[in-house]
């Protein structure tokens, strides 16, 4: 029996496919997993996959990508799948030719009818007996992927080719997968992975597959959770906090690490009390959730965990310029040099340069470069030239972030042949001839990075790119974060149905006027207050509430002894 798992990135299909393989093996079935542990079993297929994921190959066309992906799947079929089936084993694949139809047809927009004949050729007529679509809301999948990156499972600044198209690609792929499932209900089994515990999903999946293997029944079209009546959505901003933490109660049971991650940057007593409940189990994630917070409870928690998870504490300080932040960086440098040096962006103080000089003496040139963003003095330029000599092109490009000088653009020109994406990222918020020309050249090749580079820009060119990009992907809305421009409001209101969570996120830093409140409540209503949108709504409410509280001092002193100590 040939079983294929499909779904967008972050859906959980890899995890579930491996769980199913393990369970079937324990039940006595002979099982071959074509992508066991997330790695393709064919060495040739692995080499091809590296090529199709290489984000530096910006000129690769959708058709070229399609045929390379077909070659990968054809090799897996020849080398792994067909032999396993010939031996009478249950063969499980994590993606097959359906993924190429969803990506190239649904995602990239090529005509599906033109893709089917090549897929038939690659398949040799061998298609799965059962296709399991692990269906998930794209925004939730994105949150899970970001959590994986925060735990070091993936590089934070390393897009795949699919990622360069923006988050809209996953939305279109999901729609394509669901349409294929509707067309062949006898072959497809849809399992929803939004809000059920993993062990429940695993058991339902095993039961359905074993029944199919034993010939007892055909799978039902959908293994959806049995839901109670929908909970009422918030009807005012006053109700948002209660709804958010009620949803978080369930999430803490199902996916506790995601629950911690969603506390990231949330101010206020309620969020802090939740953090304290996670400190023992997830100290690193808990302290990273303090990023952007500069209140006394946040500093108390950092001090408490500084010796336990120094790298995470240093990362949570980020670029905070306060004396307490500088003192803590000094303490943490030896154990967390990369995180400390990254937090020195735009910091030209003597203490910052003292740390950089020490790091250079210890061979941490790449980390020093990553913390040079915004610095335009002679010493910084000398470090960049040293980076060029050592071939650290991506790190040198990152060090140029925020610099709009002729000298910066001249160095960007030199770097283009080595790392165009890093150069493009370094132009975020800049309106220079170089930045405009680069965006124009790459808008169809790296749409996500181009749109994000527009953050804060109020120019005709920026608005034209946003208006073109907004129907395709959410990053057009990311670029208007905190903007109170009439065109920003028009963009939000025009696309709140398509990108509700991103529209709410773009309101961060703005006052909660009647217009903002109406937009928040509209997004909650149309999504049934699902977690990603509810999370963004609560972030706005919590920030607004915190801003109205009287504060005796906004920056804690470096050596206070009166911080309230959380109990572990």
MODA-V431278 format. One record per residue. N is the residue number from 1. OMEGA is omega in degrees with one decimal (NA if undefined). NEAR is the number of other C-alpha atoms within 10 Angstrom. Layout:
n=[N:N]
omega=[OMEGA:OMEGA]
near=[NEAR:NEAR]
//
This chain:
n=[1:2:3:4:5:6:7:8:9:10:11:12:13:14:15:16:17:18:19:20:21:22:23:24:25:26:27:28:29:30:31:32:33:34:35:36:37:38:39:40:41:42:43:44:45:46:47:48:49:50:51:52:53:54:55:56:57:58:59:60:61:62:63:64:65:66:67:68:69:70:71:72:73:74:75:76:77:78:79:80:81:82:83:84:85:86:87:88:89:90:91:92:93:94:95:96:97:98:99:100:101:102:103:104:105:106:107:108:109:110:111:112:113:114:115:116:117:118:119:120:121:122:123:124:125:126:127:128:129:130:131:132:133:134:135:136:137:138:139:140:141:142:143:144:145:146:147:148:149:150:151:152:153:154:155:156:157:158:159:160:161:162:163:164:165:166:167:168:169:170:171:172:173:174:175:176:177:178:179:180:181:182:183:184:185:186:187:188:189:190:191:192:193:194:195:196:197:198:199:200:201:202:203:204:205:206:207:208:209:210:211:212:213:214:215:216:217:218:219:220:221:222:223:224:225:226:227:228:229:230:231:232:233:234:235:236:237:238:239:240:241:242:243:244:245:246:247:248:249:250:251:252:253:254:255:256:257:258:259:260:261:262:263:264:265:266:267:268:269:270:271:272:273:274:275:276:277:278:279:280:281:282:283:284:285:286:287:288:289:290:291:292:293:294:295:296:297:298:299:300:301:302:303:304:305:306:307:308:309:310:311:312:313:314:315:316:317:318:319:320:321:322:323:324:325:326:327:328:329:330:331:332:333:334:335:336:337:338:339:340:341:342:343:344:345:346:347:348:349:350:351:352:353:354:355:356:357:358:359:360:361:362:363:364:365:366:367:368:369:370:371:372:373:374:375:376:377:378:379:380:381:382:383:384:385:386:387:388:389:390:391:392:393:394:395:396:397:398:399:400:401:402:403:404:405:406:407:408:409:410:411:412:413:414:415:416:417:418:419:420:421:422:423:424:425:426:427:428:429:430:431:432:433:434:435:436:437:438:439:440:441:442:443:444:445:446:447:448:449:450:451:452:453:454:455:456:457:458:459:460:461:462:463:464:465:466:467:468:469:470:471:472:473:474:475:476:477:478:479:480:481:482:483:484:485:486:487:488:489:490:491:492:493:494:495:496:497:498:499:500:501:502:503:504:505:506:507:508:509:510:511:512:513:514:515:516:517:518:519:520:521:522:523:524:525:526:527:528:529:530:531:532:533:534:535:536:537:538:539:540:541:542:543:544:545:546:547:548:549:550:551:552:553:554:555:556:557:558:559:560:561:562:563:564:565:566:567:568]
omega=[-178.5:-178.6:-179.1:174.5:177.3:179.0:179.3:176.3:179.9:-178.3:-176.2:-176.4:179.7:178.7:-177.5:179.9:178.4:175.9:179.2:179.9:-178.9:-178.4:179.1:177.6:179.7:178.2:175.2:178.3:171.7:-171.2:170.4:177.1:-176.2:178.6:-176.1:-179.5:179.1:-179.0:177.5:-175.6:177.5:177.2:178.6:179.0:178.6:179.5:179.8:-179.4:178.1:-179.4:-176.8:178.1:-173.4:-175.8:179.5:-178.8:-172.0:-178.1:-179.6:-176.7:175.7:179.0:177.6:177.7:-179.5:-177.3:174.7:177.3:174.7:179.4:178.0:-178.5:178.3:179.4:176.2:179.6:-176.9:-168.1:-172.1:-169.2:-177.4:177.3:179.6:178.9:178.4:177.5:-179.9:-178.6:168.4:-179.1:-179.1:174.7:175.2:-171.6:174.5:-173.7:176.3:178.9:-179.8:175.1:-179.3:-178.1:-173.2:179.1:-179.1:-174.2:-175.8:173.5:174.5:-176.8:-177.4:-177.0:179.2:-176.1:-171.2:179.4:175.8:178.6:177.6:178.7:-179.2:-176.0:-172.6:-179.6:-178.1:179.1:-176.7:171.5:-178.6:175.6:179.8:177.7:175.3:-172.0:-178.7:175.0:-176.2:179.6:177.8:176.4:178.7:178.8:179.4:178.0:178.8:175.1:177.7:178.1:-178.5:178.9:177.1:179.4:177.9:177.3:-176.4:-174.5:-173.7:-179.5:166.2:177.8:176.6:-178.8:-177.9:-179.2:-178.8:-175.1:179.5:179.1:179.9:177.7:-179.1:177.3:178.6:179.2:179.5:177.7:-177.8:178.1:177.0:178.9:178.5:-177.2:-179.1:-175.3:179.6:-178.9:-172.3:172.2:-177.9:178.2:-174.8:-176.8:179.0:-171.5:172.4:175.2:-176.4:-176.5:177.4:177.2:-179.0:-177.0:178.2:-179.6:179.5:-179.5:-178.4:-177.5:179.4:176.9:178.9:-180.0:-179.0:177.7:-176.4:-179.6:171.1:179.6:173.1:-179.3:-175.2:168.5:-178.1:178.0:174.3:-172.0:168.1:176.0:-178.2:176.8:177.9:178.6:178.2:178.2:175.9:179.7:179.1:-177.1:-172.2:-176.8:-179.6:179.7:-177.5:-176.4:172.2:176.7:178.9:177.3:179.0:-179.3:179.7:178.6:-174.8:-173.9:-174.0:-179.3:175.6:177.5:176.4:-177.4:-177.9:173.6:-175.7:176.7:-179.4:179.6:170.4:-175.0:-175.2:180.0:-177.8:177.2:176.4:-179.8:-176.8:178.2:-177.6:-169.3:-176.1:-176.3:-173.2:-176.2:-178.3:178.6:-178.8:-177.4:175.9:178.0:177.4:-177.7:179.8:-178.8:-175.2:179.5:-174.7:177.5:179.4:179.9:176.8:-179.8:176.2:-179.9:-179.2:-173.1:-174.5:-179.5:-176.9:-178.7:-173.0:-178.9:-179.7:177.3:179.4:178.8:-178.1:177.8:-179.5:-176.0:178.4:-173.1:-172.5:176.1:179.2:177.9:-179.9:179.4:-179.1:176.3:178.7:-178.9:-171.7:-171.3:-173.8:-177.7:-175.3:-175.2:-176.8:-178.7:179.2:-177.8:176.7:-179.5:-178.1:179.2:178.3:-179.0:179.6:180.0:176.9:-179.5:178.6:-179.8:175.6:177.2:179.9:-179.2:177.0:-178.5:178.4:178.0:-179.1:175.1:-178.5:-175.5:-178.1:-180.0:176.5:179.5:-178.5:177.9:-179.8:-176.2:177.1:-177.6:-171.5:-178.2:-173.8:-179.1:179.5:179.9:175.8:177.8:178.7:178.9:175.9:176.8:177.9:-179.9:-179.5:178.9:-179.4:-169.3:179.4:179.7:176.2:179.0:178.9:-179.2:-179.2:-177.9:178.2:-177.8:-177.4:-176.1:176.5:178.8:179.0:-179.7:177.0:178.3:175.6:177.8:179.7:-175.7:-173.5:-178.8:-177.2:-176.4:-176.4:-177.1:177.2:176.6:179.1:178.4:-178.1:179.7:-177.8:178.6:-176.8:175.4:178.3:176.9:179.5:-178.0:-179.5:-179.7:-179.2:177.7:179.5:-177.4:-172.0:-173.4:179.0:-177.1:-179.6:-171.6:-178.0:-176.7:177.3:-177.2:179.3:178.9:179.3:-172.8:177.5:-176.1:179.1:-178.5:177.7:-179.3:-179.3:-179.1:178.5:179.2:178.8:-176.6:175.6:-174.4:-173.2:177.6:-173.9:-174.4:-171.7:-174.3:173.5:178.1:175.3:-173.1:177.0:178.5:175.3:-178.6:-178.2:-179.3:180.0:-179.8:175.6:178.4:178.5:179.7:178.4:-174.8:179.6:-171.6:-179.2:178.7:-177.6:-174.3:-172.0:-178.0:-178.9:176.3:179.6:178.4:-178.3:179.0:-176.9:-179.6:178.5:176.4:-179.5:178.1:177.3:-179.4:178.2:-179.9:179.3:180.0:179.2:-177.6:176.1:180.0:179.0:-177.9:-173.5:179.4:-175.7:179.4:176.1:-167.5:-175.8:-180.0:178.6:178.1:179.6:178.8:-179.4:178.1:178.4:-178.6:-178.8:179.2:179.6:179.7:-179.6:-179.0:-178.2:-178.6:176.0:180.0:-179.4:172.7:-174.0:-179.0:-179.2:177.6:-171.5:-173.4:177.5:175.4:-172.8:177.0:172.5:-176.7:176.2:178.5:179.0:NA]
near=[16:19:22:25:25:27:25:26:19:23:24:22:24:23:16:22:27:19:19:20:22:14:16:17:14:11:10:8:16:15:21:21:26:23:19:17:14:14:14:21:18:18:13:14:21:15:12:17:17:11:16:20:15:15:21:16:12:15:12:15:11:16:13:12:18:23:18:18:22:23:18:23:27:21:20:23:22:15:17:20:24:16:14:22:15:9:10:13:18:21:23:26:27:25:22:24:24:20:23:23:25:27:25:22:22:23:23:19:13:15:12:13:9:10:17:16:11:13:22:13:12:20:19:11:9:13:16:21:13:20:25:28:27:26:24:20:18:23:21:20:21:18:16:20:18:18:19:17:15:17:15:10:11:14:11:12:8:14:20:14:20:19:19:20:24:24:19:22:25:27:19:21:25:26:15:20:24:17:13:17:20:15:10:12:15:15:20:27:25:25:21:19:23:19:17:17:14:15:12:11:18:16:14:14:22:18:12:17:21:16:14:16:14:8:9:10:12:15:22:15:18:16:18:16:15:7:7:6:6:8:9:10:18:20:12:11:16:11:13:25:18:12:19:21:17:11:17:22:13:15:19:15:12:16:16:17:20:19:22:27:21:20:22:21:18:24:24:16:12:12:18:18:12:18:26:16:15:20:19:12:11:14:19:23:26:30:32:25:24:29:22:17:19:19:16:18:21:23:26:19:23:24:16:17:18:19:13:13:19:26:21:25:33:31:23:27:28:22:21:18:16:14:14:19:21:21:13:20:27:17:15:20:19:12:15:18:22:20:24:32:28:20:27:28:23:17:18:15:11:9:15:20:17:11:19:24:14:13:20:15:10:9:10:16:21:23:20:32:27:23:27:28:24:19:20:19:9:9:10:20:19:11:20:25:14:15:20:18:10:11:12:18:24:21:23:31:31:21:30:31:26:20:19:19:11:11:13:19:19:11:18:25:14:14:18:17:10:17:18:22:21:24:29:24:20:24:30:22:20:19:17:14:9:18:24:16:10:17:23:14:12:18:16:15:20:25:22:24:23:34:26:23:25:29:22:17:17:16:10:9:14:21:19:10:18:25:14:11:22:21:14:19:24:25:26:32:28:24:25:29:20:17:19:14:11:9:14:22:18:10:19:24:15:14:16:19:14:18:23:26:25:24:30:29:21:22:26:19:15:15:17:17:9:9:11:16:18:14:21:30:20:18:24:25:16:13:16:16:24:20:22:21:26:27:24:25:27:23:25:25:23:19:19:17:12:14:13:8:9:8:10:6:9:10:16:19:14:14:10:11:8:8:15:11:11:14:9:9]
//
